[in-house]
Amino acid sequence: MAELTLFLSFIAGLVSFLSPCVLPLIPAYLTFLAGTTISDKYSNETKTKIFLNSVFFVLGFSVVFSLLGILLQSVLSDVAYEVQTYLSYLGGALIIFFGLMLLGVIEIPALMGEHKIKVNAGISYFSSFLFGAAFAVGWTPCVGAVLGGILTLAVTNPGSALPLMLSYSLGLGVPFLLTGLFLSQSISMIKKIGPYLKWLNIIFGIVLIILGILVFTGTLPLIANF
């Protein structure tokens, strides 16, 4: 089961990056890391700075999500079996709920709205780290359906909470690192794939609903053994 849920968490991170309220952040994100306006040409020194800032940005939100995973794992790992059974019922229902949100069947503006962060030029690696940590907190309502599904899965599997959150951070972090590494190409690619993102939400929404049913019925470990 571990391999299956870790893979789903990684994919959830990728889906979060492609969400409608994270993608518009990318130009501001690049501007912030570059300390200047977006350009087609950067010096090698500037490119290195942007990539290193990207690394610290990813470390920032990864630390926040990892601490959340540690908290869930430490608090819930010793919960009695009977309580965990009820958590599975509740968690499965919530994951189905988040899946329906991604499909657009249920709409909650507070969980689907856009959020903006104002950034200033002239940043340090520490500033990038803080920006990443702020991203983890400030954008949580935006990616609520996807992140909520993974968090709920972590609650129902507290022993795997930290690996799940690390996997989610990796899935979210890799696209940010690639964006920092390939600047103008990233912006061009994002514009091209924009019209198809709704289908990604639909596909992952269906995946979440199936996952929720498996968690609710306690059959996730059985499926993962195939």
TORPA-4810 file (N, C-alpha, C, O; in nm, 3 decimals):
<nodes>
NODE_1_0.083_-0.121_0.000_0.000_0.000_0.000_0.086_0.125_0.000_0.047_0.228_-0.055_M
NODE_2_0.205_0.117_0.063_0.289_0.234_0.076_0.326_0.291_-0.061_0.319_0.412_-0.082_A
NODE_3_0.367_0.203_-0.154_0.409_0.249_-0.285_0.295_0.318_-0.359_0.317_0.420_-0.425_E
NODE_4_0.174_0.262_-0.348_0.059_0.320_-0.417_0.025_0.457_-0.363_0.006_0.551_-0.440_L
NODE_5_0.016_0.471_-0.231_-0.023_0.598_-0.171_0.086_0.704_-0.190_0.055_0.822_-0.208_T
NODE_6_0.213_0.664_-0.185_0.321_0.759_-0.208_0.318_0.810_-0.352_0.342_0.928_-0.377_L
NODE_7_0.290_0.720_-0.446_0.279_0.761_-0.586_0.163_0.859_-0.604_0.177_0.960_-0.673_F
NODE_8_0.049_0.830_-0.542_-0.067_0.919_-0.552_-0.036_1.055_-0.490_-0.080_1.158_-0.541_L
NODE_9_0.040_1.056_-0.380_0.077_1.182_-0.316_0.167_1.264_-0.407_0.153_1.386_-0.416_S
NODE_10_0.260_1.197_-0.475_0.348_1.266_-0.569_0.266_1.327_-0.683_0.287_1.443_-0.720_F
NODE_11_0.174_1.248_-0.740_0.088_1.299_-0.847_0.003_1.415_-0.797_-0.021_1.511_-0.871_I
NODE_12_-0.043_1.406_-0.672_-0.123_1.515_-0.614_-0.042_1.644_-0.609_-0.096_1.752_-0.631_A
NODE_13_0.087_1.633_-0.579_0.172_1.751_-0.580_0.181_1.813_-0.718_0.175_1.935_-0.732_G
NODE_14_0.196_1.729_-0.820_0.199_1.779_-0.958_0.068_1.847_-0.994_0.067_1.954_-1.057_L
NODE_15_-0.045_1.785_-0.954_-0.176_1.843_-0.984_-0.191_1.978_-0.913_-0.250_2.071_-0.969_V
NODE_16_-0.139_1.989_-0.791_-0.147_2.115_-0.718_-0.072_2.225_-0.792_-0.119_2.339_-0.799_S
NODE_17_0.044_2.192_-0.846_0.121_2.291_-0.921_0.042_2.341_-1.042_0.049_2.459_-1.078_F
NODE_18_-0.034_2.252_-1.103_-0.109_2.287_-1.224_-0.248_2.342_-1.195_-0.328_2.361_-1.287_L
NODE_19_-0.279_2.368_-1.068_-0.411_2.420_-1.033_-0.426_2.563_-1.084_-0.327_2.634_-1.099_S
NODE_20_-0.550_2.606_-1.112_-0.573_2.738_-1.173_-0.526_2.856_-1.090_-0.506_2.965_-1.144_P
NODE_21_-0.507_2.837_-0.959_-0.463_2.951_-0.879_-0.316_2.942_-0.839_-0.266_3.030_-0.769_C
NODE_22_-0.246_2.838_-0.882_-0.101_2.832_-0.862_-0.029_2.875_-0.990_0.070_2.948_-0.983_V
NODE_23_-0.076_2.830_-1.105_-0.010_2.866_-1.231_0.003_3.017_-1.252_0.108_3.062_-1.297_L
NODE_24_-0.101_3.098_-1.219_-0.084_3.243_-1.235_0.026_3.301_-1.146_0.072_3.413_-1.168_P
NODE_25_0.067_3.224_-1.045_0.174_3.269_-0.958_0.310_3.264_-1.026_0.402_3.334_-0.983_L
NODE_26_0.326_3.183_-1.129_0.457_3.155_-1.185_0.531_3.280_-1.232_0.649_3.295_-1.199_I
NODE_27_0.468_3.372_-1.308_0.542_3.494_-1.346_0.591_3.573_-1.225_0.705_3.620_-1.223_P
NODE_28_0.505_3.589_-1.124_0.548_3.660_-1.003_0.657_3.582_-0.931_0.749_3.640_-0.874_A
NODE_29_0.645_3.450_-0.934_0.745_3.363_-0.872_0.881_3.382_-0.937_0.981_3.397_-0.867_Y
NODE_30_0.886_3.382_-1.069_1.011_3.402_-1.140_1.067_3.542_-1.118_1.187_3.559_-1.099_L
NODE_31_0.978_3.642_-1.120_1.021_3.779_-1.095_1.084_3.791_-0.958_1.187_3.857_-0.940_T
NODE_32_1.020_3.728_-0.861_1.070_3.732_-0.723_1.207_3.667_-0.713_1.298_3.724_-0.651_F
NODE_33_1.224_3.551_-0.773_1.350_3.478_-0.763_1.461_3.545_-0.844_1.579_3.537_-0.808_L
NODE_34_1.424_3.613_-0.953_1.524_3.680_-1.036_1.564_3.814_-0.978_1.673_3.864_-1.005_A
NODE_35_1.475_3.872_-0.898_1.503_4.005_-0.845_1.492_4.112_-0.952_1.543_4.223_-0.935_G
NODE_36_1.425_4.078_-1.063_1.411_4.170_-1.175_1.292_4.125_-1.258_1.221_4.032_-1.220_T
NODE_37_1.268_4.191_-1.370_1.158_4.152_-1.457_1.195_4.026_-1.534_1.313_3.994_-1.550_T
NODE_38_1.093_3.955_-1.581_1.117_3.833_-1.658_1.173_3.870_-1.794_1.125_3.961_-1.861_I
NODE_39_1.275_3.798_-1.833_1.343_3.826_-1.960_1.373_3.695_-2.031_1.374_3.588_-1.970_S
NODE_40_1.398_3.705_-2.161_1.436_3.586_-2.237_1.583_3.553_-2.219_1.626_3.440_-2.245_D
NODE_41_1.660_3.652_-2.173_1.804_3.632_-2.160_1.851_3.669_-2.019_1.824_3.779_-1.970_K
NODE_42_1.921_3.577_-1.956_1.982_3.600_-1.826_2.128_3.558_-1.835_2.164_3.470_-1.913_Y
NODE_43_2.210_3.620_-1.754_2.348_3.576_-1.743_2.352_3.443_-1.669_2.258_3.407_-1.599_S
NODE_44_2.461_3.371_-1.686_2.475_3.243_-1.616_2.471_3.261_-1.465_2.419_3.176_-1.393_N
NODE_45_2.525_3.373_-1.418_2.523_3.401_-1.274_2.380_3.419_-1.224_2.344_3.368_-1.118_E
NODE_46_2.299_3.492_-1.304_2.159_3.514_-1.265_2.080_3.384_-1.269_1.997_3.358_-1.181_T
NODE_47_2.107_3.301_-1.370_2.038_3.172_-1.380_2.070_3.084_-1.259_1.982_3.017_-1.205_K
NODE_48_2.196_3.084_-1.218_2.236_3.005_-1.101_2.166_3.056_-0.976_2.121_2.978_-0.893_T
NODE_49_2.158_3.189_-0.963_2.092_3.249_-0.847_1.944_3.211_-0.843_1.891_3.177_-0.738_K
NODE_50_1.879_3.218_-0.958_1.737_3.185_-0.965_1.714_3.039_-0.927_1.621_3.008_-0.853_I
NODE_51_1.798_2.949_-0.978_1.780_2.807_-0.947_1.803_2.780_-0.799_1.727_2.705_-0.737_F
NODE_52_1.908_2.841_-0.740_1.934_2.820_-0.597_1.821_2.878_-0.512_1.783_2.821_-0.410_L
NODE_53_1.768_2.993_-0.555_1.653_3.049_-0.484_1.533_2.956_-0.495_1.454_2.943_-0.402_N
NODE_54_1.519_2.890_-0.611_1.412_2.793_-0.629_1.426_2.677_-0.531_1.328_2.629_-0.475_S
NODE_55_1.549_2.632_-0.512_1.575_2.523_-0.418_1.531_2.562_-0.278_1.464_2.484_-0.209_V
NODE_56_1.567_2.683_-0.234_1.530_2.727_-0.099_1.379_2.752_-0.089_1.320_2.731_0.017_F
NODE_57_1.318_2.797_-0.197_1.173_2.813_-0.199_1.103_2.679_-0.177_1.011_2.668_-0.096_F
NODE_58_1.149_2.576_-0.249_1.092_2.442_-0.235_1.118_2.387_-0.096_1.031_2.323_-0.038_V
NODE_59_1.237_2.412_-0.042_1.267_2.369_0.095_1.173_2.434_0.195_1.134_2.372_0.294_L
NODE_60_1.135_2.559_0.169_1.045_2.631_0.260_0.911_2.563_0.275_0.868_2.537_0.387_G
NODE_61_0.844_2.532_0.162_0.712_2.468_0.177_0.726_2.320_0.212_0.635_2.262_0.271_F
NODE_62_0.839_2.259_0.177_0.860_2.118_0.213_0.873_2.102_0.364_0.820_2.006_0.422_S
NODE_63_0.942_2.195_0.428_0.957_2.190_0.574_0.822_2.202_0.642_0.793_2.129_0.737_V
NODE_64_0.738_2.295_0.594_0.605_2.314_0.654_0.521_2.188_0.639_0.460_2.143_0.736_V
NODE_65_0.516_2.132_0.519_0.437_2.011_0.497_0.494_1.892_0.574_0.418_1.808_0.622_F
NODE_66_0.626_1.885_0.587_0.689_1.775_0.661_0.657_1.785_0.810_0.628_1.685_0.876_S
NODE_67_0.662_1.906_0.863_0.626_1.925_1.004_0.481_1.886_1.029_0.449_1.829_1.133_L
NODE_68_0.396_1.916_0.933_0.256_1.875_0.944_0.246_1.723_0.945_0.168_1.667_1.022_L
NODE_69_0.324_1.657_0.859_0.325_1.511_0.856_0.375_1.452_0.987_0.319_1.355_1.037_G
NODE_70_0.482_1.512_1.044_0.535_1.465_1.172_0.431_1.481_1.282_0.416_1.394_1.367_I
NODE_71_0.358_1.594_1.279_0.255_1.619_1.380_0.145_1.514_1.371_0.104_1.459_1.473_L
NODE_72_0.098_1.488_1.251_-0.007_1.388_1.233_0.041_1.250_1.276_-0.032_1.174_1.340_L
NODE_73_0.165_1.218_1.241_0.218_1.086_1.272_0.236_1.066_1.421_0.207_0.959_1.474_Q
NODE_74_0.282_1.170_1.490_0.307_1.158_1.633_0.177_1.159_1.714_0.167_1.090_1.816_S
NODE_75_0.080_1.235_1.669_-0.045_1.248_1.744_-0.136_1.127_1.723_-0.202_1.082_1.817_V
NODE_76_-0.140_1.075_1.600_-0.240_0.973_1.567_-0.186_0.831_1.560_-0.263_0.736_1.551_L
NODE_77_-0.054_0.815_1.566_0.003_0.681_1.547_-0.038_0.583_1.656_-0.043_0.462_1.631_S
NODE_78_-0.066_0.632_1.776_-0.101_0.543_1.888_-0.251_0.538_1.916_-0.294_0.486_2.018_D
NODE_79_-0.328_0.594_1.822_-0.474_0.592_1.841_-0.525_0.448_1.833_-0.476_0.368_1.752_V
NODE_80_-0.621_0.416_1.916_-0.675_0.280_1.922_-0.732_0.237_1.787_-0.774_0.321_1.707_A
NODE_81_-0.732_0.106_1.765_-0.779_0.051_1.637_-0.922_0.093_1.608_-0.956_0.126_1.494_Y
NODE_82_-1.008_0.092_1.712_-1.147_0.128_1.690_-1.160_0.271_1.640_-1.242_0.301_1.553_E
NODE_83_-1.077_0.360_1.698_-1.083_0.500_1.657_-1.034_0.514_1.513_-1.091_0.590_1.435_V
NODE_84_-0.929_0.440_1.478_-0.878_0.448_1.341_-0.979_0.395_1.240_-0.982_0.440_1.126_Q
NODE_85_-1.061_0.300_1.283_-1.166_0.249_1.194_-1.265_0.359_1.161_-1.305_0.377_1.046_T
NODE_86_-1.305_0.434_1.265_-1.397_0.546_1.242_-1.330_0.657_1.160_-1.395_0.723_1.080_Y
NODE_87_-1.198_0.676_1.182_-1.125_0.774_1.102_-1.124_0.734_0.954_-1.129_0.820_0.866_L
NODE_88_-1.119_0.605_0.928_-1.123_0.557_0.790_-1.257_0.589_0.726_-1.263_0.630_0.610_S
NODE_89_-1.366_0.570_0.802_-1.499_0.604_0.749_-1.507_0.754_0.717_-1.547_0.794_0.608_Y
NODE_90_-1.466_0.835_0.816_-1.472_0.980_0.797_-1.376_1.024_0.688_-1.411_1.106_0.603_L
NODE_91_-1.253_0.969_0.691_-1.154_1.007_0.592_-1.196_0.969_0.452_-1.179_1.048_0.359_G
NODE_92_-1.250_0.849_0.434_-1.296_0.807_0.302_-1.403_0.899_0.248_-1.402_0.935_0.130_G
NODE_93_-1.497_0.937_0.335_-1.605_1.028_0.294_-1.548_1.164_0.254_-1.593_1.225_0.157_A
NODE_94_-1.448_1.212_0.329_-1.388_1.342_0.298_-1.312_1.338_0.166_-1.319_1.432_0.087_L
NODE_95_-1.240_1.229_0.142_-1.165_1.217_0.016_-1.262_1.216_-0.103_-1.234_1.277_-0.206_I
NODE_96_-1.374_1.145_-0.088_-1.478_1.147_-0.193_-1.530_1.289_-0.213_-1.552_1.333_-0.326_I
NODE_97_-1.550_1.359_-0.102_-1.597_1.498_-0.107_-1.499_1.586_-0.186_-1.540_1.666_-0.270_F
NODE_98_-1.368_1.570_-0.158_-1.268_1.650_-0.229_-1.264_1.612_-0.378_-1.241_1.698_-0.463_F
NODE_99_-1.285_1.485_-0.407_-1.292_1.442_-0.546_-1.407_1.509_-0.620_-1.392_1.552_-0.734_G
NODE_100_-1.522_1.516_-0.554_-1.639_1.582_-0.614_-1.614_1.731_-0.635_-1.666_1.791_-0.729_L
NODE_101_-1.533_1.790_-0.546_-1.498_1.931_-0.564_-1.415_1.950_-0.691_-1.438_2.044_-0.767_M
NODE_102_-1.319_1.861_-0.713_-1.237_1.873_-0.834_-1.319_1.852_-0.961_-1.289_1.910_-1.065_L
NODE_103_-1.422_1.769_-0.951_-1.510_1.746_-1.066_-1.606_1.863_-1.088_-1.672_1.870_-1.192_L
NODE_104_-1.615_1.952_-0.991_-1.705_2.066_-1.003_-1.847_2.036_-0.960_-1.936_2.120_-0.976_G
NODE_105_-1.869_1.917_-0.903_-2.003_1.881_-0.855_-2.037_1.962_-0.730_-2.151_2.003_-0.711_V
NODE_106_-1.936_1.984_-0.646_-1.950_2.064_-0.525_-1.856_2.182_-0.536_-1.740_2.166_-0.574_I
NODE_107_-1.904_2.301_-0.503_-1.820_2.420_-0.509_-1.820_2.491_-0.375_-1.925_2.525_-0.321_E
NODE_108_-1.699_2.514_-0.322_-1.681_2.591_-0.200_-1.581_2.702_-0.232_-1.461_2.674_-0.240_I
NODE_109_-1.626_2.825_-0.250_-1.536_2.934_-0.292_-1.413_2.950_-0.204_-1.305_2.981_-0.254_P
NODE_110_-1.429_2.930_-0.075_-1.316_2.949_0.018_-1.202_2.852_-0.011_-1.086_2.881_0.020_A
NODE_111_-1.235_2.736_-0.070_-1.132_2.636_-0.099_-1.082_2.640_-0.242_-0.985_2.573_-0.276_L
NODE_112_-1.147_2.718_-0.326_-1.112_2.718_-0.467_-1.070_2.855_-0.519_-1.038_2.869_-0.637_M
NODE_113_-1.069_2.958_-0.433_-1.039_3.092_-0.480_-0.892_3.115_-0.505_-0.807_3.037_-0.461_G
NODE_114_-0.863_3.222_-0.578_-0.725_3.259_-0.606_-0.672_3.347_-0.494_-0.747_3.421_-0.430_E
NODE_115_-0.543_3.337_-0.471_-0.475_3.418_-0.372_-0.350_3.475_-0.436_-0.285_3.409_-0.516_H
NODE_116_-0.317_3.597_-0.400_-0.200_3.661_-0.457_-0.101_3.698_-0.346_-0.141_3.730_-0.234_K
NODE_117_0.027_3.692_-0.380_0.132_3.735_-0.288_0.211_3.845_-0.355_0.255_3.829_-0.469_I
NODE_118_0.231_3.955_-0.287_0.313_4.063_-0.340_0.459_4.032_-0.309_0.493_3.997_-0.196_K
NODE_119_0.543_4.045_-0.409_0.684_4.014_-0.390_0.769_4.136_-0.421_0.729_4.222_-0.499_V
NODE_120_0.884_4.141_-0.359_0.976_4.251_-0.380_1.108_4.199_-0.435_1.146_4.084_-0.411_N
NODE_121_1.177_4.284_-0.508_1.305_4.243_-0.566_1.414_4.244_-0.460_1.395_4.293_-0.349_A
NODE_122_1.530_4.186_-0.498_1.644_4.188_-0.410_1.632_4.090_-0.295_1.641_4.131_-0.179_G
NODE_123_1.611_3.963_-0.322_1.589_3.866_-0.217_1.714_3.783_-0.192_1.805_3.777_-0.275_I
NODE_124_1.715_3.719_-0.076_1.823_3.630_-0.038_1.770_3.487_-0.037_1.651_3.465_-0.059_S
NODE_125_1.857_3.391_-0.012_1.815_3.252_-0.002_1.719_3.235_0.116_1.623_3.158_0.108_Y
NODE_126_1.746_3.308_0.223_1.657_3.300_0.339_1.519_3.355_0.306_1.417_3.300_0.349_F
NODE_127_1.515_3.464_0.227_1.386_3.520_0.185_1.310_3.420_0.099_1.188_3.408_0.111_S
NODE_128_1.382_3.348_0.013_1.319_3.247_-0.071_1.260_3.135_0.015_1.151_3.086_-0.012_S
NODE_129_1.334_3.097_0.119_1.285_2.994_0.211_1.156_3.040_0.280_1.060_2.964_0.289_F
NODE_130_1.156_3.164_0.327_1.037_3.219_0.393_0.921_3.231_0.294_0.806_3.207_0.331_L
NODE_131_0.950_3.267_0.171_0.847_3.276_0.068_0.784_3.139_0.044_0.663_3.128_0.026_F
NODE_132_0.868_3.035_0.043_0.817_2.899_0.027_0.730_2.857_0.143_0.626_2.795_0.124_G
NODE_133_0.773_2.892_0.266_0.692_2.859_0.384_0.559_2.934_0.379_0.455_2.877_0.413_A
NODE_134_0.562_3.061_0.337_0.438_3.139_0.324_0.348_3.080_0.218_0.226_3.080_0.232_A
NODE_135_0.408_3.030_0.111_0.332_2.964_0.005_0.254_2.844_0.060_0.138_2.825_0.026_F
NODE_136_0.320_2.764_0.144_0.256_2.645_0.201_0.133_2.682_0.281_0.033_2.610_0.280_A
NODE_137_0.141_2.795_0.351_0.028_2.837_0.435_-0.074_2.916_0.353_-0.194_2.889_0.361_V
NODE_138_-0.026_3.014_0.273_-0.117_3.104_0.202_-0.192_3.039_0.088_-0.304_3.080_0.056_G
NODE_139_-0.133_2.938_0.026_-0.199_2.875_-0.089_-0.277_2.749_-0.052_-0.337_2.685_-0.138_W
NODE_140_-0.275_2.712_0.077_-0.349_2.592_0.118_-0.497_2.599_0.083_-0.551_2.499_0.034_T
NODE_141_-0.567_2.713_0.106_-0.708_2.718_0.064_-0.726_2.697_-0.086_-0.825_2.639_-0.130_P
NODE_142_-0.628_2.744_-0.165_-0.639_2.735_-0.310_-0.633_2.590_-0.358_-0.714_2.548_-0.441_C
NODE_143_-0.538_2.514_-0.304_-0.523_2.374_-0.345_-0.591_2.282_-0.245_-0.551_2.167_-0.227_V
NODE_144_-0.695_2.335_-0.180_-0.759_2.263_-0.070_-0.809_2.125_-0.105_-0.794_2.033_-0.025_G
NODE_145_-0.869_2.109_-0.223_-0.926_1.979_-0.259_-0.818_1.872_-0.272_-0.832_1.762_-0.219_A
NODE_146_-0.710_1.905_-0.343_-0.603_1.807_-0.364_-0.527_1.782_-0.235_-0.510_1.668_-0.193_V
NODE_147_-0.480_1.890_-0.173_-0.404_1.876_-0.048_-0.491_1.816_0.061_-0.444_1.737_0.142_L
NODE_148_-0.619_1.853_0.063_-0.711_1.797_0.162_-0.723_1.647_0.149_-0.729_1.575_0.249_G
NODE_149_-0.727_1.599_0.025_-0.734_1.454_0.003_-0.612_1.383_0.057_-0.623_1.276_0.117_G
NODE_150_-0.493_1.441_0.035_-0.369_1.379_0.083_-0.359_1.388_0.235_-0.318_1.292_0.300_I
NODE_151_-0.397_1.501_0.291_-0.396_1.515_0.437_-0.491_1.415_0.502_-0.458_1.355_0.604_L
NODE_152_-0.608_1.398_0.443_-0.704_1.303_0.497_-0.650_1.161_0.487_-0.669_1.081_0.579_T
NODE_153_-0.584_1.131_0.377_-0.521_1.000_0.363_-0.413_0.980_0.470_-0.398_0.871_0.524_L
NODE_154_-0.340_1.088_0.501_-0.239_1.081_0.606_-0.301_1.058_0.743_-0.246_0.985_0.826_A
NODE_155_-0.416_1.121_0.767_-0.485_1.102_0.895_-0.531_0.958_0.911_-0.523_0.902_1.021_V
NODE_156_-0.579_0.897_0.803_-0.627_0.759_0.811_-0.513_0.658_0.809_-0.532_0.541_0.841_T
NODE_157_-0.392_0.705_0.772_-0.272_0.619_0.775_-0.160_0.694_0.847_-0.060_0.729_0.785_N
NODE_158_-0.177_0.719_0.977_-0.082_0.805_1.049_0.062_0.756_1.046_0.154_0.837_1.052_P
NODE_159_0.082_0.625_1.036_0.218_0.574_1.030_0.292_0.616_0.905_0.415_0.614_0.901_G
NODE_160_0.216_0.655_0.800_0.276_0.697_0.673_0.260_0.846_0.648_0.284_0.893_0.537_S
NODE_161_0.220_0.921_0.750_0.189_1.063_0.732_0.310_1.141_0.681_0.298_1.219_0.587_A
NODE_162_0.426_1.121_0.744_0.545_1.195_0.702_0.587_1.159_0.560_0.610_1.249_0.480_L
NODE_163_0.600_1.030_0.525_0.635_0.997_0.386_0.534_1.052_0.284_0.572_1.094_0.175_P
NODE_164_0.405_1.051_0.320_0.303_1.103_0.228_0.324_1.252_0.203_0.316_1.298_0.089_L
NODE_165_0.352_1.328_0.310_0.371_1.471_0.294_0.502_1.503_0.221_0.509_1.599_0.145_M
NODE_166_0.604_1.422_0.245_0.730_1.440_0.173_0.711_1.412_0.024_0.765_1.483_-0.061_L
NODE_167_0.635_1.308_-0.007_0.608_1.274_-0.147_0.527_1.384_-0.214_0.554_1.420_-0.328_S
NODE_168_0.428_1.438_-0.141_0.349_1.549_-0.195_0.438_1.671_-0.221_0.426_1.735_-0.325_Y
NODE_169_0.528_1.701_-0.127_0.620_1.814_-0.143_0.710_1.794_-0.264_0.740_1.889_-0.336_S
NODE_170_0.755_1.669_-0.285_0.840_1.640_-0.400_0.765_1.662_-0.531_0.818_1.721_-0.625_L
NODE_171_0.639_1.614_-0.536_0.558_1.633_-0.656_0.532_1.779_-0.686_0.528_1.819_-0.802_G
NODE_172_0.513_1.859_-0.581_0.491_2.002_-0.599_0.621_2.075_-0.626_0.624_2.174_-0.699_L
NODE_173_0.731_2.025_-0.568_0.858_2.095_-0.577_0.928_2.078_-0.711_0.988_2.173_-0.761_G
NODE_174_0.922_1.959_-0.769_0.993_1.932_-0.895_0.955_2.032_-1.005_1.045_2.085_-1.071_V
NODE_175_0.825_2.060_-1.029_0.791_2.158_-1.133_0.844_2.298_-1.103_0.885_2.370_-1.194_P
NODE_176_0.845_2.337_-0.973_0.901_2.467_-0.939_1.051_2.473_-0.969_1.101_2.575_-1.018_F
NODE_177_1.122_2.364_-0.940_1.266_2.360_-0.969_1.291_2.365_-1.119_1.381_2.434_-1.165_L
NODE_178_1.211_2.292_-1.196_1.225_2.294_-1.341_1.192_2.432_-1.397_1.253_2.477_-1.494_L
NODE_179_1.094_2.498_-1.336_1.058_2.633_-1.378_1.174_2.729_-1.354_1.205_2.814_-1.438_T
NODE_180_1.239_2.714_-1.237_1.353_2.799_-1.207_1.473_2.770_-1.296_1.555_2.858_-1.320_G
NODE_181_1.482_2.646_-1.344_1.596_2.605_-1.426_1.577_2.646_-1.573_1.672_2.687_-1.640_L
NODE_182_1.453_2.634_-1.621_1.422_2.667_-1.761_1.318_2.779_-1.761_1.198_2.752_-1.758_F
NODE_183_1.362_2.902_-1.763_1.276_3.016_-1.735_1.175_3.045_-1.845_1.056_3.019_-1.828_L
NODE_184_1.222_3.097_-1.957_1.129_3.138_-2.062_1.055_3.018_-2.121_0.939_3.030_-2.159_S
NODE_185_1.123_2.902_-2.128_1.058_2.782_-2.181_0.939_2.741_-2.093_0.837_2.695_-2.143_Q
NODE_186_0.955_2.759_-1.962_0.849_2.722_-1.869_0.724_2.805_-1.891_0.613_2.753_-1.893_S
NODE_187_0.743_2.936_-1.907_0.629_3.025_-1.928_0.557_2.989_-2.056_0.434_2.986_-2.060_I
NODE_188_0.632_2.961_-2.161_0.573_2.925_-2.289_0.494_2.794_-2.278_0.384_2.783_-2.332_S
NODE_189_0.549_2.697_-2.208_0.482_2.567_-2.193_0.353_2.581_-2.111_0.252_2.518_-2.143_M
NODE_190_0.359_2.662_-2.006_0.242_2.682_-1.920_0.126_2.741_-2.001_0.011_2.703_-1.983_I
NODE_191_0.158_2.836_-2.090_0.055_2.896_-2.174_-0.008_2.793_-2.267_-0.128_2.798_-2.294_K
NODE_192_0.073_2.700_-2.315_0.023_2.600_-2.409_-0.069_2.498_-2.342_-0.171_2.458_-2.399_K
NODE_193_-0.034_2.456_-2.220_-0.111_2.351_-2.154_-0.230_2.404_-2.077_-0.314_2.327_-2.031_I
NODE_194_-0.238_2.536_-2.062_-0.345_2.597_-1.983_-0.485_2.548_-2.019_-0.562_2.513_-1.929_G
NODE_195_-0.522_2.543_-2.149_-0.659_2.502_-2.186_-0.693_2.358_-2.148_-0.811_2.321_-2.144_P
NODE_196_-0.593_2.276_-2.122_-0.619_2.134_-2.096_-0.619_2.100_-1.946_-0.641_1.985_-1.908_Y
NODE_197_-0.596_2.200_-1.862_-0.582_2.172_-1.719_-0.712_2.123_-1.655_-0.708_2.047_-1.558_L
NODE_198_-0.827_2.165_-1.710_-0.953_2.121_-1.651_-0.968_1.970_-1.658_-1.027_1.908_-1.570_K
NODE_199_-0.913_1.909_-1.765_-0.922_1.764_-1.778_-0.835_1.694_-1.674_-0.868_1.584_-1.628_W
NODE_200_-0.724_1.758_-1.638_-0.640_1.702_-1.533_-0.715_1.699_-1.401_-0.708_1.601_-1.327_L
NODE_201_-0.787_1.807_-1.372_-0.868_1.811_-1.250_-0.974_1.703_-1.250_-0.999_1.640_-1.148_N
NODE_202_-1.037_1.682_-1.365_-1.142_1.580_-1.376_-1.083_1.441_-1.352_-1.141_1.361_-1.278_I
NODE_203_-0.969_1.413_-1.413_-0.905_1.282_-1.397_-0.867_1.258_-1.252_-0.893_1.151_-1.197_I
NODE_204_-0.803_1.357_-1.190_-0.760_1.337_-1.052_-0.880_1.337_-0.957_-0.876_1.273_-0.852_F
NODE_205_-0.986_1.409_-0.993_-1.107_1.404_-0.911_-1.164_1.264_-0.907_-1.207_1.216_-0.802_G
NODE_206_-1.166_1.196_-1.023_-1.213_1.057_-1.029_-1.122_0.967_-0.947_-1.169_0.877_-0.876_I
NODE_207_-0.990_0.991_-0.956_-0.894_0.912_-0.877_-0.921_0.928_-0.727_-0.919_0.831_-0.652_V
NODE_208_-0.948_1.052_-0.684_-0.976_1.076_-0.543_-1.103_1.006_-0.498_-1.108_0.952_-0.387_L
NODE_209_-1.204_1.006_-0.581_-1.330_0.939_-0.545_-1.307_0.789_-0.529_-1.355_0.728_-0.433_I
NODE_210_-1.233_0.729_-0.622_-1.202_0.586_-0.611_-1.120_0.559_-0.486_-1.144_0.462_-0.414_I
NODE_211_-1.021_0.647_-0.459_-0.938_0.632_-0.339_-1.023_0.643_-0.213_-1.005_0.568_-0.118_L
NODE_212_-1.116_0.738_-0.213_-1.204_0.756_-0.097_-1.290_0.634_-0.071_-1.311_0.596_0.045_G
NODE_213_-1.340_0.573_-0.176_-1.421_0.452_-0.161_-1.337_0.340_-0.102_-1.383_0.266_-0.015_I
NODE_214_-1.213_0.326_-0.149_-1.124_0.221_-0.098_-1.091_0.243_0.049_-1.087_0.148_0.127_L
NODE_215_-1.067_0.370_0.086_-1.037_0.401_0.226_-1.159_0.376_0.313_-1.148_0.318_0.422_V
NODE_216_-1.276_0.418_0.266_-1.400_0.403_0.343_-1.432_0.256_0.368_-1.477_0.218_0.476_F
NODE_217_-1.409_0.174_0.267_-1.442_0.031_0.279_-1.329_-0.052_0.336_-1.344_-0.172_0.358_T
NODE_218_-1.213_0.012_0.360_-1.100_-0.061_0.415_-1.034_-0.156_0.318_-0.963_-0.248_0.359_G
NODE_219_-1.056_-0.136_0.190_-1.002_-0.228_0.088_-0.876_-0.174_0.020_-0.823_-0.240_-0.069_T
NODE_220_-0.828_-0.057_0.061_-0.708_0.000_-0.001_-0.588_-0.094_0.012_-0.516_-0.113_-0.087_L
NODE_221_-0.562_-0.153_0.129_-0.447_-0.246_0.139_-0.460_-0.365_0.046_-0.360_-0.414_-0.006_P
NODE_222_-0.583_-0.414_0.024_-0.604_-0.530_-0.062_-0.573_-0.495_-0.207_-0.509_-0.572_-0.278_L
NODE_223_-0.619_-0.375_-0.251_-0.596_-0.333_-0.388_-0.446_-0.313_-0.411_-0.394_-0.346_-0.518_I
NODE_224_-0.377_-0.259_-0.312_-0.236_-0.227_-0.327_-0.149_-0.353_-0.339_-0.034_-0.346_-0.383_A
NODE_225_-0.205_-0.468_-0.299_-0.128_-0.591_-0.304_-0.124_-0.653_-0.444_-0.044_-0.743_-0.471_N
NODE_226_-0.210_-0.604_-0.533_-0.213_-0.659_-0.668_-0.093_-0.610_-0.749_-0.078_-0.646_-0.866_F
</nodes>
